[in-house]
């Protein structure tokens, strides 16, 4: 839970942070897709963080493997 103070009133806000990891089923956001290619769902194969702290994931799509930045992907199902 995260508490946010608004004036003299206190409001509690809860949220869940999704952490991507190898084995997760993902979908690319429309803004990250190449036009004309049906990406469908993909599986996270690998990840790395660059020198600037940006996290990238290697995704196996049905047509090929590609690297995507964390903010370009949405988790559909977590590998447990």
Buried (B, 14 or more C-beta within 10 A) or exposed (E): EEEEEEEEEEEEEEEEEEEBEEEBBBBBEEEBBEEEEEBEEBBBEEBEEEEEEEBBBBBEBEEEEBEBEEEBBEBEEEEE
